[in-house]
Amino acid sequence: MGHNLNQNQALIVPRLDVITEGPSMNPPEKVALPTDQELVLKVIPMPADCNANGDIFGGWVMAQVDLAGAVLPARLVRGRMATVAVNEFIFKQPVKVGDLLSFFSRITRVGRTSITVQVEVFAERFSKQGEFIKVTEARLTYVAIDAEGKPTPVPAH
Ligand SMILES: CC(C)(COP(=O)(O)OP(=O)(O)OC[C@H]1O[C@@H](n2cnc3c(N)ncnc32)[C@H](O)[C@@H]1OP(=O)(O)O)[C@@H](O)C(=O)NCCC(=O)NCCS
């Protein structure tokens, strides 16, 4: 849709500087890594994974979270499964090139054919070794599927 402005109207341009991380924003809270969840993946994003801002592309983070989230359900399913839902996904802080990302996960629900997990992602900035900030948290559901791709019960465990 185009902009049809009359003489009394001004085009409102969003101020990107107020929504991006900058000196005026509070620094992200440093946290301890979880001890009640399992470390399921560690990975370092590279420049090829960047968006146009120079931060890491959200879709890349989502793909890693999907992989990480599947680790614990795979132990129970021991066969084919598919992601049926990303129930919640929150990008709390930007991810930067060179961050060491740690993905922690725990199973929150086992249903008849589905398993839901919580995934939390922590970044150790390249220039701030030993300090961790939470960058992402998500809840995903996986379904055990048979050879035809139909839901099948999660095996007894
Ligand atoms: C996953 C798939 C096999 C499920 O088939 P379906 O007939 O829709 O499944 P059902 O409605 O019987 O639901 C199966 C389970 O998923 C759960 N489920 C379905 N939608 C859900 C949602 N939005 N959130 C949480 N759980 C959900 C159901 O509660 C059920 O769990 P339960 O048996 O433990 O109670 C089918 O939807 C599919 O093939 N989707 C594509 C999967 C895929 O390609 N994933 C990768 C995308 S990139």
The ligand as an SDF file (V2000), in Angstrom:
LIG
                    3D

 48 50  0  0  0  0  0  0  0  0999 V2000
    3.1940  -33.4400   13.2970 C   0  0  0  0  0  0  0  0  0  0  0  0
    1.9830  -34.0880   12.6000 C   0  0  0  0  0  0  0  0  0  0  0  0
    2.3410  -35.5040   12.1830 C   0  0  0  0  0  0  0  0  0  0  0  0
    0.8610  -34.1280   13.6260 C   0  0  0  0  0  0  0  0  0  0  0  0
   -0.2360  -34.6650   12.9890 O   0  0  0  0  0  0  0  0  0  0  0  0
   -1.7330  -34.2450   13.4760 P   0  0  0  0  0  0  0  0  0  0  0  0
   -2.6860  -35.1760   12.8530 O   0  0  0  0  0  0  0  0  0  0  0  0
   -1.8880  -32.7900   13.2710 O   0  0  0  0  0  0  0  0  0  0  0  0
   -1.6110  -34.5630   15.0290 O   0  0  0  0  0  0  0  0  0  0  0  0
   -2.6890  -34.5580   16.1740 P   0  0  0  0  0  0  0  0  0  0  0  0
   -3.7040  -33.4920   16.0220 O   0  0  0  0  0  0  0  0  0  0  0  0
   -3.1550  -35.9800   16.3490 O   0  0  0  0  0  0  0  0  0  0  0  0
   -1.7420  -34.1580   17.4160 O   0  0  0  0  0  0  0  0  0  0  0  0
   -0.6190  -34.9550   17.7260 C   0  0  0  0  0  0  0  0  0  0  0  0
   -0.0300  -34.4410   19.0160 C   0  0  0  0  0  0  0  0  0  0  0  0
    0.4870  -33.1270   18.7900 O   0  0  0  0  0  0  0  0  0  0  0  0
   -0.0760  -32.2460   19.7540 C   0  0  0  0  0  0  0  0  0  0  0  0
   -0.2150  -30.9440   19.1380 N   0  0  0  0  0  0  0  0  0  0  0  0
   -0.8140  -30.6460   17.9710 C   0  0  0  0  0  0  0  0  0  0  0  0
   -0.7550  -29.3100   17.7580 N   0  0  0  0  0  0  0  0  0  0  0  0
   -0.1050  -28.7820   18.8050 C   0  0  0  0  0  0  0  0  0  0  0  0
    0.2530  -27.4590   19.1750 C   0  0  0  0  0  0  0  0  0  0  0  0
   -0.0480  -26.4210   18.4040 N   0  0  0  0  0  0  0  0  0  0  0  0
    0.9240  -27.2780   20.3180 N   0  0  0  0  0  0  0  0  0  0  0  0
    1.2290  -28.3170   21.1370 C   0  0  0  0  0  0  0  0  0  0  0  0
    0.9100  -29.6050   20.8340 N   0  0  0  0  0  0  0  0  0  0  0  0
    0.2380  -29.8080   19.6920 C   0  0  0  0  0  0  0  0  0  0  0  0
   -1.4290  -32.8560   20.1070 C   0  0  0  0  0  0  0  0  0  0  0  0
   -1.8780  -32.3770   21.3750 O   0  0  0  0  0  0  0  0  0  0  0  0
   -1.0500  -34.3090   20.1440 C   0  0  0  0  0  0  0  0  0  0  0  0
   -0.3650  -34.6130   21.3170 O   0  0  0  0  0  0  0  0  0  0  0  0
   -0.7690  -35.8460   22.3150 P   0  0  0  0  0  0  0  0  0  0  0  0
   -0.9780  -37.0700   21.4670 O   0  0  0  0  0  0  0  0  0  0  0  0
    0.4440  -35.9950   23.2000 O   0  0  0  0  0  0  0  0  0  0  0  0
   -1.9910  -35.4260   23.0440 O   0  0  0  0  0  0  0  0  0  0  0  0
    1.5150  -33.2580   11.3720 C   0  0  0  0  0  0  0  0  0  0  0  0
    0.8790  -32.0600   11.8180 O   0  0  0  0  0  0  0  0  0  0  0  0
    2.6890  -32.9000   10.4760 C   0  0  0  0  0  0  0  0  0  0  0  0
    3.1660  -33.7660    9.7340 O   0  0  0  0  0  0  0  0  0  0  0  0
    3.1360  -31.6450   10.5270 N   0  0  0  0  0  0  0  0  0  0  0  0
    4.3200  -31.2250    9.7830 C   0  0  0  0  0  0  0  0  0  0  0  0
    5.5600  -31.5040   10.6530 C   0  0  0  0  0  0  0  0  0  0  0  0
    6.7770  -30.8350   10.0670 C   0  0  0  0  0  0  0  0  0  0  0  0
    6.9850  -30.8670    8.8730 O   0  0  0  0  0  0  0  0  0  0  0  0
    7.5670  -30.2340   10.9560 N   0  0  0  0  0  0  0  0  0  0  0  0
    8.7060  -29.4920   10.5570 C   0  0  0  0  0  0  0  0  0  0  0  0
    8.2900  -28.1240   10.1920 C   0  0  0  0  0  0  0  0  0  0  0  0
    9.6680  -27.1360    9.7770 S   0  0  0  0  0  0  0  0  0  0  0  0
  1  2  1  0
  2  3  1  0
  2  4  1  0
  2 36  1  0
  4  5  1  0
  5  6  1  0
  6  7  2  0
  6  8  1  0
  6  9  1  0
  9 10  1  0
 10 11  2  0
 10 12  1  0
 10 13  1  0
 13 14  1  0
 14 15  1  0
 15 16  1  0
 15 30  1  0
 16 17  1  0
 17 18  1  0
 17 28  1  0
 18 19  1  0
 18 27  1  0
 19 20  2  0
 20 21  1  0
 21 22  1  0
 21 27  2  0
 22 23  1  0
 22 24  2  0
 24 25  1  0
 25 26  2  0
 26 27  1  0
 28 29  1  0
 28 30  1  0
 30 31  1  0
 31 32  1  0
 32 33  2  0
 32 34  1  0
 32 35  1  0
 36 37  1  0
 36 38  1  0
 38 39  2  0
 38 40  1  0
 40 41  1  0
 41 42  1  0
 42 43  1  0
 43 44  2  0
 43 45  1  0
 45 46  1  0
 46 47  1  0
 47 48  1  0
M  END
$$$$
